[in-house]
């Protein structure tokens, strides 16, 4: 996995460009994250393992936020570029209320002309190096960047939620921002892609996992995050990761690496 920083004009909107390559097949557990992610499949196949059957990832796609894990299987000699957007950043390129992407993975054909994407795909295939391909992807998004005035109230609320590790009262947050709860939730969903409560839940569980990976045990991290009922925490954890805490951390130790988190 290689991570590339965005050029300066994309930094307000994009966290990073991530290149995922594989010689052999491998399965990756994708946890819910705070980033909307676009994906460009350069070669090989990627499939999401679904209860109703496998679903192949389109060549160009975008995934909204979600509250539960996904299993992705990367085929032999696969190569993909992931574009991790900052909160609110995807709206600078996609003409759609971002919350409509919640729990979905859709083709970018919905947002850009099919002929444009096909032509650009051919250019990418002709590029010699990974760096050249990433540079071309950056130029593609720069050319499609539309003026997007940032919503400073929502940006501030995102930082408040992150600063509190997701442990805060959304109604109190809206009161502190001098906005009604209903208006706050509508603005937050439109910009970020989910409700402030759902967003805070993602931040909180990610903080629990991160702390347990460093300091452990998981029960201490759960208590500090406000989970006072063990059975409730385990249910929430299994929805988020697809595993019990014991199985999850055992698998992480076996892999000897952190899980890739893009959607």
CORLINWO-V429014 format. One record per helix or strand. SS is the DSSP state (~ for helix, > for strand). FROM is the first residue (numbers start at 1). TO is the last residue. If there is no record, write none. Layout:
BEGIN
ss = (SS:SS)
from = (FROM:FROM)
to = (TO:TO)
END
This chain:
BEGIN
ss = (>:~:>:>:>:>:>:>:>:>:~:~:>:~:~:~:~:~:~:~:~:~:~)
from = (2:8:14:26:37:46:53:60:70:78:90:98:105:108:114:130:152:170:181:196:218:230:245)
to = (4:10:22:30:43:50:56:63:74:85:92:101:107:110:126:143:163:176:192:214:224:241:255)
END
